[in-house]
């Protein structure tokens, strides 16, 4: 996500996000980590679905 996307998601102005980064680095860090966690969860879900698909196709071959 871009800074603009993140600001839109949080329903704040992009400059507010910039100000948090500059003046409240811990808050900014927590917010960014939250977005990273969501991205990792999405990737893990996609990977799990691929693995389950492979498993299903292997069972059909037998």
N, CA, C and O atoms as a Tripos MOL2 file, in Angstrom:
@<TRIPOS>MOLECULE
protein
  248   247    62     0     0
PROTEIN
NO_CHARGES

@<TRIPOS>ATOM
      1 N           0.8310   -1.1870    0.0000 N.3       1 UNK1
      2 CA          0.0000    0.0000    0.0000 C.3       1 UNK1
      3 C           0.8790    1.2550    0.0000 C.2       1 UNK1
      4 O           1.9440    1.2860    0.6160 O.2       1 UNK1
      5 N           0.4180    2.2600   -0.6870 N.am      2 UNK2
      6 CA          1.1230    3.5300   -0.6670 C.3       2 UNK2
      7 C           0.6990    4.3300    0.5580 C.2       2 UNK2
      8 O          -0.2790    3.9990    1.2280 O.2       2 UNK2
      9 N           1.4490    5.3820    0.8360 N.am      3 UNK3
     10 CA          1.0850    6.2660    1.9490 C.3       3 UNK3
     11 C          -0.3130    6.8350    1.7260 C.2       3 UNK3
     12 O          -1.0920    6.9800    2.6680 O.2       3 UNK3
     13 N          -0.6200    7.1540    0.4830 N.am      4 UNK4
     14 CA         -1.9450    7.6820    0.1580 C.3       4 UNK4
     15 C          -3.0300    6.6390    0.4430 C.2       4 UNK4
     16 O          -4.0870    6.9650    0.9840 O.2       4 UNK4
     17 N          -2.7580    5.3800    0.0740 N.am      5 UNK5
     18 CA         -3.7100    4.3000    0.3320 C.3       5 UNK5
     19 C          -3.9390    4.1220    1.8370 C.2       5 UNK5
     20 O          -5.0710    3.9700    2.2960 O.2       5 UNK5
     21 N          -2.8510    4.1460    2.5790 N.am      6 UNK6
     22 CA         -2.9420    3.9670    4.0320 C.3       6 UNK6
     23 C          -3.7410    5.1050    4.6590 C.2       6 UNK6
     24 O          -4.6070    4.8760    5.5030 O.2       6 UNK6
     25 N          -3.4430    6.3290    4.2390 N.am      7 UNK7
     26 CA         -4.1760    7.4840    4.7700 C.3       7 UNK7
     27 C          -5.6590    7.3680    4.4330 C.2       7 UNK7
     28 O          -6.5120    7.6500    5.2740 O.2       7 UNK7
     29 N          -5.9640    6.9570    3.2110 N.am      8 UNK8
     30 CA         -7.3620    6.7880    2.8320 C.3       8 UNK8
     31 C          -8.0400    5.7200    3.6530 C.2       8 UNK8
     32 O          -9.1820    5.8930    4.0780 O.2       8 UNK8
     33 N          -7.3480    4.6100    3.8820 N.am      9 UNK9
     34 CA         -7.9000    3.5150    4.6780 C.3       9 UNK9
     35 C          -8.1950    3.9850    6.1020 C.2       9 UNK9
     36 O          -9.2040    3.6020    6.6940 O.2       9 UNK9
     37 N          -7.3050    4.8190    6.6440 N.am     10 UNK10
     38 CA         -7.4680    5.3260    8.0100 C.3      10 UNK10
     39 C          -8.3920    6.5430    8.0650 C.2      10 UNK10
     40 O          -8.7050    7.0500    9.1430 O.2      10 UNK10
     41 N          -8.8200    7.0000    6.8950 N.am     11 UNK11
     42 CA         -9.6910    8.1610    6.7890 C.3      11 UNK11
     43 C          -9.0390    9.4190    7.3850 C.2      11 UNK11
     44 O          -9.6670   10.1900    8.1100 O.2      11 UNK11
     45 N          -7.7610    9.5900    7.0480 N.am     12 UNK12
     46 CA         -7.0080   10.7700    7.4620 C.3      12 UNK12
     47 C          -6.3280   11.3540    6.2340 C.2      12 UNK12
     48 O          -6.2590   10.7110    5.1860 O.2      12 UNK12
     49 N          -5.8300   12.5650    6.3680 N.am     13 UNK13
     50 CA         -5.0780   13.2000    5.2970 C.3      13 UNK13
     51 C          -3.6650   12.6230    5.2630 C.2      13 UNK13
     52 O          -3.1270   12.2020    6.2870 O.2      13 UNK13
     53 N          -3.0860   12.6120    4.0910 N.am     14 UNK14
     54 CA         -1.7360   12.0830    3.9480 C.3      14 UNK14
     55 C          -0.7350   12.8740    4.7850 C.2      14 UNK14
     56 O           0.2310   12.3030    5.2920 O.2      14 UNK14
     57 N          -0.9500   14.1620    4.9350 N.am     15 UNK15
     58 CA         -0.0420   14.9630    5.7610 C.3      15 UNK15
     59 C          -0.1330   14.5780    7.2370 C.2      15 UNK15
     60 O           0.8500   14.6850    7.9700 O.2      15 UNK15
     61 N          -1.2990   14.1340    7.6670 N.am     16 UNK16
     62 CA         -1.4340   13.6590    9.0500 C.3      16 UNK16
     63 C          -0.5460   12.4420    9.2670 C.2      16 UNK16
     64 O           0.1400   12.3320   10.2830 O.2      16 UNK16
     65 N          -0.5670   11.5410    8.3110 N.am     17 UNK17
     66 CA          0.2820   10.3540    8.4060 C.3      17 UNK17
     67 C           1.7590   10.7520    8.4350 C.2      17 UNK17
     68 O           2.5420   10.2050    9.2120 O.2      17 UNK17
     69 N           2.1270   11.7020    7.5890 N.am     18 UNK18
     70 CA          3.5000   12.2060    7.5730 C.3      18 UNK18
     71 C           3.8660   12.8210    8.9230 C.2      18 UNK18
     72 O           4.9570   12.5890    9.4450 O.2      18 UNK18
     73 N           2.9420   13.6090    9.4850 N.am     19 UNK19
     74 CA          3.2060   14.2430   10.7870 C.3      19 UNK19
     75 C           3.3570   13.2010   11.8880 C.2      19 UNK19
     76 O           4.1910   13.3550   12.7800 O.2      19 UNK19
     77 N           2.5610   12.1520   11.8290 N.am     20 UNK20
     78 CA          2.7140   11.0710   12.8190 C.3      20 UNK20
     79 C           4.0930   10.4420   12.6780 C.2      20 UNK20
     80 O           4.7570   10.1590   13.6750 O.2      20 UNK20
     81 N           4.5160   10.2270   11.4570 N.am     21 UNK21
     82 CA          5.8330    9.6220   11.2280 C.3      21 UNK21
     83 C           6.9320   10.5000   11.8220 C.2      21 UNK21
     84 O           7.8870   10.0040   12.4190 O.2      21 UNK21
     85 N           6.7780   11.8080   11.6470 N.am     22 UNK22
     86 CA          7.7810   12.7620   12.1140 C.3      22 UNK22
     87 C           7.6990   13.0110   13.6210 C.2      22 UNK22
     88 O           8.7210   13.0240   14.3080 O.2      22 UNK22
     89 N           6.4800   13.2090   14.1320 N.am     23 UNK23
     90 CA          6.3100   13.6440   15.5190 C.3      23 UNK23
     91 C           5.9020   12.5500   16.5020 C.2      23 UNK23
     92 O           6.0980   12.6910   17.7090 O.2      23 UNK23
     93 N           5.3430   11.4750   15.9920 N.am     24 UNK24
     94 CA          4.9010   10.3660   16.8410 C.3      24 UNK24
     95 C           5.3700    9.0530   16.2220 C.2      24 UNK24
     96 O           4.5540    8.2500   15.7680 O.2      24 UNK24
     97 N           6.6860    8.8370   16.2040 N.am     25 UNK25
     98 CA          7.2290    7.6760   15.4930 C.3      25 UNK25
     99 C           6.7270    6.3330   16.0250 C.2      25 UNK25
    100 O           6.5900    5.3820   15.2550 O.2      25 UNK25
    101 N           6.4550    6.2410   17.3120 N.am     26 UNK26
    102 CA          5.9560    4.9670   17.8470 C.3      26 UNK26
    103 C           4.5550    4.6550   17.3320 C.2      26 UNK26
    104 O           4.2560    3.5100   16.9910 O.2      26 UNK26
    105 N           3.6980    5.6720   17.2740 N.am     27 UNK27
    106 CA          2.3600    5.4880   16.7220 C.3      27 UNK27
    107 C           2.4480    5.0720   15.2550 C.2      27 UNK27
    108 O           1.7730    4.1380   14.8230 O.2      27 UNK27
    109 N           3.2750    5.7670   14.5050 N.am     28 UNK28
    110 CA          3.4540    5.4520   13.0860 C.3      28 UNK28
    111 C           3.9510    4.0150   12.9110 C.2      28 UNK28
    112 O           3.4680    3.2840   12.0460 O.2      28 UNK28
    113 N           4.9120    3.6230   13.7350 N.am     29 UNK29
    114 CA          5.4770    2.2660   13.6620 C.3      29 UNK29
    115 C           4.4040    1.2110   13.9340 C.2      29 UNK29
    116 O           4.3360    0.2030   13.2310 O.2      29 UNK29
    117 N           3.5790    1.4330   14.9360 N.am     30 UNK30
    118 CA          2.5090    0.4890   15.2700 C.3      30 UNK30
    119 C           1.5210    0.3630   14.1150 C.2      30 UNK30
    120 O           1.0900   -0.7380   13.7720 O.2      30 UNK30
    121 N           1.1720    1.4920   13.5240 N.am     31 UNK31
    122 CA          0.2440    1.4690   12.3960 C.3      31 UNK31
    123 C           0.8380    0.6840   11.2320 C.2      31 UNK31
    124 O           0.1600   -0.1540   10.6380 O.2      31 UNK31
    125 N           2.0900    0.9500   10.9070 N.am     32 UNK32
    126 CA          2.7380    0.2620    9.7880 C.3      32 UNK32
    127 C           2.8640   -1.2480   10.0670 C.2      32 UNK32
    128 O           2.6860   -2.0670    9.1650 O.2      32 UNK32
    129 N           3.1660   -1.5950   11.2910 N.am     33 UNK33
    130 CA          3.2550   -3.0120   11.6520 C.3      33 UNK33
    131 C           1.9050   -3.6950   11.4960 C.2      33 UNK33
    132 O           1.8320   -4.8450   11.0630 O.2      33 UNK33
    133 N           0.8450   -2.9950   11.8460 N.am     34 UNK34
    134 CA         -0.4950   -3.5550   11.6750 C.3      34 UNK34
    135 C          -0.7810   -3.8570   10.2180 C.2      34 UNK34
    136 O          -1.3510   -4.9030    9.9050 O.2      34 UNK34
    137 N          -0.3970   -2.9600    9.3200 N.am     35 UNK35
    138 CA         -0.5940   -3.2070    7.8970 C.3      35 UNK35
    139 C           0.2750   -4.3590    7.4060 C.2      35 UNK35
    140 O          -0.1590   -5.1400    6.5580 O.2      35 UNK35
    141 N           1.4930   -4.4770    7.9260 N.am     36 UNK36
    142 CA          2.3640   -5.5880    7.5610 C.3      36 UNK36
    143 C           1.7730   -6.9190    8.0090 C.2      36 UNK36
    144 O           1.8100   -7.9000    7.2670 O.2      36 UNK36
    145 N           1.2290   -6.9540    9.2160 N.am     37 UNK37
    146 CA          0.6030   -8.1790    9.7260 C.3      37 UNK37
    147 C          -0.5490   -8.5990    8.8150 C.2      37 UNK37
    148 O          -0.6850   -9.7760    8.4830 O.2      37 UNK37
    149 N          -1.3700   -7.6430    8.4180 N.am     38 UNK38
    150 CA         -2.4950   -7.9560    7.5280 C.3      38 UNK38
    151 C          -2.0020   -8.5040    6.1940 C.2      38 UNK38
    152 O          -2.6030   -9.4270    5.6450 O.2      38 UNK38
    153 N          -0.9190   -7.9480    5.6700 N.am     39 UNK39
    154 CA         -0.3660   -8.4140    4.3930 C.3      39 UNK39
    155 C           0.1750   -9.8430    4.5320 C.2      39 UNK39
    156 O          -0.0410  -10.6780    3.6530 O.2      39 UNK39
    157 N           0.8680  -10.1180    5.6250 N.am     40 UNK40
    158 CA          1.3970  -11.4700    5.8550 C.3      40 UNK40
    159 C           0.2570  -12.4640    6.0000 C.2      40 UNK40
    160 O           0.3320  -13.5720    5.4700 O.2      40 UNK40
    161 N          -0.7980  -12.0820    6.7130 N.am     41 UNK41
    162 CA         -1.9620  -12.9680    6.8600 C.3      41 UNK41
    163 C          -2.5680  -13.2890    5.4980 C.2      41 UNK41
    164 O          -2.9410  -14.4310    5.2320 O.2      41 UNK41
    165 N          -2.6640  -12.2900    4.6500 N.am     42 UNK42
    166 CA         -3.2080  -12.4880    3.3030 C.3      42 UNK42
    167 C          -2.3370  -13.4620    2.5090 C.2      42 UNK42
    168 O          -2.8500  -14.3700    1.8550 O.2      42 UNK42
    169 N          -1.0200  -13.2680    2.5690 N.am     43 UNK43
    170 CA         -0.1040  -14.1530    1.8490 C.3      43 UNK43
    171 C          -0.1620  -15.5840    2.3820 C.2      43 UNK43
    172 O          -0.1290  -16.5410    1.6080 O.2      43 UNK43
    173 N          -0.2470  -15.7240    3.6940 N.am     44 UNK44
    174 CA         -0.3470  -17.0580    4.2860 C.3      44 UNK44
    175 C          -1.6310  -17.7560    3.8670 C.2      44 UNK44
    176 O          -1.6210  -18.9540    3.5840 O.2      44 UNK44
    177 N          -2.7250  -17.0260    3.8250 N.am     45 UNK45
    178 CA         -4.0000  -17.6030    3.4040 C.3      45 UNK45
    179 C          -3.9170  -18.0730    1.9590 C.2      45 UNK45
    180 O          -4.3850  -19.1630    1.6290 O.2      45 UNK45
    181 N          -3.3190  -17.2470    1.0920 N.am     46 UNK46
    182 CA         -3.1720  -17.6270   -0.3090 C.3      46 UNK46
    183 C          -2.2890  -18.8610   -0.4490 C.2      46 UNK46
    184 O          -2.5830  -19.7500   -1.2490 O.2      46 UNK46
    185 N          -1.2150  -18.9190    0.3200 N.am     47 UNK47
    186 CA         -0.3130  -20.0770    0.2750 C.3      47 UNK47
    187 C          -1.0130  -21.3380    0.7490 C.2      47 UNK47
    188 O          -0.8450  -22.4050    0.1580 O.2      47 UNK47
    189 N          -1.7930  -21.2220    1.8100 N.am     48 UNK48
    190 CA         -2.5340  -22.3680    2.3220 C.3      48 UNK48
    191 C          -3.5190  -22.8770    1.2830 C.2      48 UNK48
    192 O          -3.6540  -24.0850    1.0900 O.2      48 UNK48
    193 N          -4.2080  -21.9610    0.6140 N.am     49 UNK49
    194 CA         -5.1570  -22.3580   -0.4170 C.3      49 UNK49
    195 C          -4.4540  -23.0720   -1.5680 C.2      49 UNK49
    196 O          -4.9910  -24.0350   -2.1150 O.2      49 UNK49
    197 N          -3.2600  -22.6140   -1.9420 N.am     50 UNK50
    198 CA         -2.4880  -23.2810   -3.0030 C.3      50 UNK50
    199 C          -2.0820  -24.6810   -2.5670 C.2      50 UNK50
    200 O          -2.1880  -25.6340   -3.3390 O.2      50 UNK50
    201 N          -1.6180  -24.8020   -1.3310 N.am     51 UNK51
    202 CA         -1.2210  -26.1150   -0.8220 C.3      51 UNK51
    203 C          -2.4000  -27.0770   -0.7880 C.2      51 UNK51
    204 O          -2.2650  -28.2450   -1.1510 O.2      51 UNK51
    205 N          -3.5480  -26.5890   -0.3550 N.am     52 UNK52
    206 CA         -4.7380  -27.4370   -0.3180 C.3      52 UNK52
    207 C          -5.1540  -27.8430   -1.7270 C.2      52 UNK52
    208 O          -5.6280  -28.9600   -1.9340 O.2      52 UNK52
    209 N          -4.9860  -26.9650   -2.6760 N.am     53 UNK53
    210 CA         -5.3060  -27.2700   -4.0670 C.3      53 UNK53
    211 C          -4.3740  -28.3530   -4.6020 C.2      53 UNK53
    212 O          -4.8120  -29.2700   -5.2970 O.2      53 UNK53
    213 N          -3.1060  -28.2440   -4.2800 N.am     54 UNK54
    214 CA         -2.1320  -29.2650   -4.7030 C.3      54 UNK54
    215 C          -2.4820  -30.6010   -4.0820 C.2      54 UNK54
    216 O          -2.4520  -31.6290   -4.7590 O.2      54 UNK54
    217 N          -2.8120  -30.5970   -2.8090 N.am     55 UNK55
    218 CA         -3.1640  -31.8160   -2.1080 C.3      55 UNK55
    219 C          -4.3930  -32.4590   -2.7380 C.2      55 UNK55
    220 O          -4.4300  -33.6730   -2.9390 O.2      55 UNK55
    221 N          -5.3920  -31.6500   -3.0470 N.am     56 UNK56
    222 CA         -6.6290  -32.1500   -3.6610 C.3      56 UNK56
    223 C          -6.3550  -32.7540   -5.0420 C.2      56 UNK56
    224 O          -6.8830  -33.8140   -5.3770 O.2      56 UNK56
    225 N          -5.5320  -32.0770   -5.8340 N.am     57 UNK57
    226 CA         -5.2360  -32.5850   -7.1730 C.3      57 UNK57
    227 C          -4.4070  -33.8750   -7.0940 C.2      57 UNK57
    228 O          -4.5700  -34.7620   -7.9320 O.2      57 UNK57
    229 N          -3.5230  -33.9850   -6.1000 N.am     58 UNK58
    230 CA         -2.7590  -35.2150   -5.9190 C.3      58 UNK58
    231 C          -3.6460  -36.3770   -5.5440 C.2      58 UNK58
    232 O          -3.4280  -37.4940   -6.0140 O.2      58 UNK58
    233 N          -4.6540  -36.1420   -4.7010 N.am     59 UNK59
    234 CA         -5.5660  -37.1940   -4.2960 C.3      59 UNK59
    235 C          -6.4130  -37.6710   -5.4760 C.2      59 UNK59
    236 O          -6.7310  -38.8570   -5.5720 O.2      59 UNK59
    237 N          -6.7760  -36.7580   -6.3700 N.am     60 UNK60
    238 CA         -7.5790  -37.1260   -7.5420 C.3      60 UNK60
    239 C          -6.7830  -37.9790   -8.5080 C.2      60 UNK60
    240 O          -7.3590  -38.8100   -9.2110 O.2      60 UNK60
    241 N          -5.4840  -37.7990   -8.5610 N.am     61 UNK61
    242 CA         -4.6270  -38.5630   -9.4650 C.3      61 UNK61
    243 C          -4.4770  -40.0120   -9.0180 C.2      61 UNK61
    244 O          -4.2010  -40.8920   -9.8330 O.2      61 UNK61
    245 N          -4.6550  -40.2520   -7.7490 N.am     62 UNK62
    246 CA         -4.4510  -41.6080   -7.2040 C.3      62 UNK62
    247 C          -5.6330  -42.4680   -7.4120 C.2      62 UNK62
    248 O          -5.6270  -43.6330   -7.0150 O.2      62 UNK62
@<TRIPOS>BOND
     1     1     2 1
     2     2     3 1
     3     3     4 2
     4     3     5 am
     5     5     6 1
     6     6     7 1
     7     7     8 2
     8     7     9 am
     9     9    10 1
    10    10    11 1
    11    11    12 2
    12    11    13 am
    13    13    14 1
    14    14    15 1
    15    15    16 2
    16    15    17 am
    17    17    18 1
    18    18    19 1
    19    19    20 2
    20    19    21 am
    21    21    22 1
    22    22    23 1
    23    23    24 2
    24    23    25 am
    25    25    26 1
    26    26    27 1
    27    27    28 2
    28    27    29 am
    29    29    30 1
    30    30    31 1
    31    31    32 2
    32    31    33 am
    33    33    34 1
    34    34    35 1
    35    35    36 2
    36    35    37 am
    37    37    38 1
    38    38    39 1
    39    39    40 2
    40    39    41 am
    41    41    42 1
    42    42    43 1
    43    43    44 2
    44    43    45 am
    45    45    46 1
    46    46    47 1
    47    47    48 2
    48    47    49 am
    49    49    50 1
    50    50    51 1
    51    51    52 2
    52    51    53 am
    53    53    54 1
    54    54    55 1
    55    55    56 2
    56    55    57 am
    57    57    58 1
    58    58    59 1
    59    59    60 2
    60    59    61 am
    61    61    62 1
    62    62    63 1
    63    63    64 2
    64    63    65 am
    65    65    66 1
    66    66    67 1
    67    67    68 2
    68    67    69 am
    69    69    70 1
    70    70    71 1
    71    71    72 2
    72    71    73 am
    73    73    74 1
    74    74    75 1
    75    75    76 2
    76    75    77 am
    77    77    78 1
    78    78    79 1
    79    79    80 2
    80    79    81 am
    81    81    82 1
    82    82    83 1
    83    83    84 2
    84    83    85 am
    85    85    86 1
    86    86    87 1
    87    87    88 2
    88    87    89 am
    89    89    90 1
    90    90    91 1
    91    91    92 2
    92    91    93 am
    93    93    94 1
    94    94    95 1
    95    95    96 2
    96    95    97 am
    97    97    98 1
    98    98    99 1
    99    99   100 2
   100    99   101 am
   101   101   102 1
   102   102   103 1
   103   103   104 2
   104   103   105 am
   105   105   106 1
   106   106   107 1
   107   107   108 2
   108   107   109 am
   109   109   110 1
   110   110   111 1
   111   111   112 2
   112   111   113 am
   113   113   114 1
   114   114   115 1
   115   115   116 2
   116   115   117 am
   117   117   118 1
   118   118   119 1
   119   119   120 2
   120   119   121 am
   121   121   122 1
   122   122   123 1
   123   123   124 2
   124   123   125 am
   125   125   126 1
   126   126   127 1
   127   127   128 2
   128   127   129 am
   129   129   130 1
   130   130   131 1
   131   131   132 2
   132   131   133 am
   133   133   134 1
   134   134   135 1
   135   135   136 2
   136   135   137 am
   137   137   138 1
   138   138   139 1
   139   139   140 2
   140   139   141 am
   141   141   142 1
   142   142   143 1
   143   143   144 2
   144   143   145 am
   145   145   146 1
   146   146   147 1
   147   147   148 2
   148   147   149 am
   149   149   150 1
   150   150   151 1
   151   151   152 2
   152   151   153 am
   153   153   154 1
   154   154   155 1
   155   155   156 2
   156   155   157 am
   157   157   158 1
   158   158   159 1
   159   159   160 2
   160   159   161 am
   161   161   162 1
   162   162   163 1
   163   163   164 2
   164   163   165 am
   165   165   166 1
   166   166   167 1
   167   167   168 2
   168   167   169 am
   169   169   170 1
   170   170   171 1
   171   171   172 2
   172   171   173 am
   173   173   174 1
   174   174   175 1
   175   175   176 2
   176   175   177 am
   177   177   178 1
   178   178   179 1
   179   179   180 2
   180   179   181 am
   181   181   182 1
   182   182   183 1
   183   183   184 2
   184   183   185 am
   185   185   186 1
   186   186   187 1
   187   187   188 2
   188   187   189 am
   189   189   190 1
   190   190   191 1
   191   191   192 2
   192   191   193 am
   193   193   194 1
   194   194   195 1
   195   195   196 2
   196   195   197 am
   197   197   198 1
   198   198   199 1
   199   199   200 2
   200   199   201 am
   201   201   202 1
   202   202   203 1
   203   203   204 2
   204   203   205 am
   205   205   206 1
   206   206   207 1
   207   207   208 2
   208   207   209 am
   209   209   210 1
   210   210   211 1
   211   211   212 2
   212   211   213 am
   213   213   214 1
   214   214   215 1
   215   215   216 2
   216   215   217 am
   217   217   218 1
   218   218   219 1
   219   219   220 2
   220   219   221 am
   221   221   222 1
   222   222   223 1
   223   223   224 2
   224   223   225 am
   225   225   226 1
   226   226   227 1
   227   227   228 2
   228   227   229 am
   229   229   230 1
   230   230   231 1
   231   231   232 2
   232   231   233 am
   233   233   234 1
   234   234   235 1
   235   235   236 2
   236   235   237 am
   237   237   238 1
   238   238   239 1
   239   239   240 2
   240   239   241 am
   241   241   242 1
   242   242   243 1
   243   243   244 2
   244   243   245 am
   245   245   246 1
   246   246   247 1
   247   247   248 2
@<TRIPOS>SUBSTRUCTURE
     1 UNK1         2 RESIDUE 1 A UNK
     2 UNK2         6 RESIDUE 1 A UNK
     3 UNK3        10 RESIDUE 1 A UNK
     4 UNK4        14 RESIDUE 1 A UNK
     5 UNK5        18 RESIDUE 1 A UNK
     6 UNK6        22 RESIDUE 1 A UNK
     7 UNK7        26 RESIDUE 1 A UNK
     8 UNK8        30 RESIDUE 1 A UNK
     9 UNK9        34 RESIDUE 1 A UNK
    10 UNK10       38 RESIDUE 1 A UNK
    11 UNK11       42 RESIDUE 1 A UNK
    12 UNK12       46 RESIDUE 1 A UNK
    13 UNK13       50 RESIDUE 1 A UNK
    14 UNK14       54 RESIDUE 1 A UNK
    15 UNK15       58 RESIDUE 1 A UNK
    16 UNK16       62 RESIDUE 1 A UNK
    17 UNK17       66 RESIDUE 1 A UNK
    18 UNK18       70 RESIDUE 1 A UNK
    19 UNK19       74 RESIDUE 1 A UNK
    20 UNK20       78 RESIDUE 1 A UNK
    21 UNK21       82 RESIDUE 1 A UNK
    22 UNK22       86 RESIDUE 1 A UNK
    23 UNK23       90 RESIDUE 1 A UNK
    24 UNK24       94 RESIDUE 1 A UNK
    25 UNK25       98 RESIDUE 1 A UNK
    26 UNK26      102 RESIDUE 1 A UNK
    27 UNK27      106 RESIDUE 1 A UNK
    28 UNK28      110 RESIDUE 1 A UNK
    29 UNK29      114 RESIDUE 1 A UNK
    30 UNK30      118 RESIDUE 1 A UNK
    31 UNK31      122 RESIDUE 1 A UNK
    32 UNK32      126 RESIDUE 1 A UNK
    33 UNK33      130 RESIDUE 1 A UNK
    34 UNK34      134 RESIDUE 1 A UNK
    35 UNK35      138 RESIDUE 1 A UNK
    36 UNK36      142 RESIDUE 1 A UNK
    37 UNK37      146 RESIDUE 1 A UNK
    38 UNK38      150 RESIDUE 1 A UNK
    39 UNK39      154 RESIDUE 1 A UNK
    40 UNK40      158 RESIDUE 1 A UNK
    41 UNK41      162 RESIDUE 1 A UNK
    42 UNK42      166 RESIDUE 1 A UNK
    43 UNK43      170 RESIDUE 1 A UNK
    44 UNK44      174 RESIDUE 1 A UNK
    45 UNK45      178 RESIDUE 1 A UNK
    46 UNK46      182 RESIDUE 1 A UNK
    47 UNK47      186 RESIDUE 1 A UNK
    48 UNK48      190 RESIDUE 1 A UNK
    49 UNK49      194 RESIDUE 1 A UNK
    50 UNK50      198 RESIDUE 1 A UNK
    51 UNK51      202 RESIDUE 1 A UNK
    52 UNK52      206 RESIDUE 1 A UNK
    53 UNK53      210 RESIDUE 1 A UNK
    54 UNK54      214 RESIDUE 1 A UNK
    55 UNK55      218 RESIDUE 1 A UNK
    56 UNK56      222 RESIDUE 1 A UNK
    57 UNK57      226 RESIDUE 1 A UNK
    58 UNK58      230 RESIDUE 1 A UNK
    59 UNK59      234 RESIDUE 1 A UNK
    60 UNK60      238 RESIDUE 1 A UNK
    61 UNK61      242 RESIDUE 1 A UNK
    62 UNK62      246 RESIDUE 1 A UNK
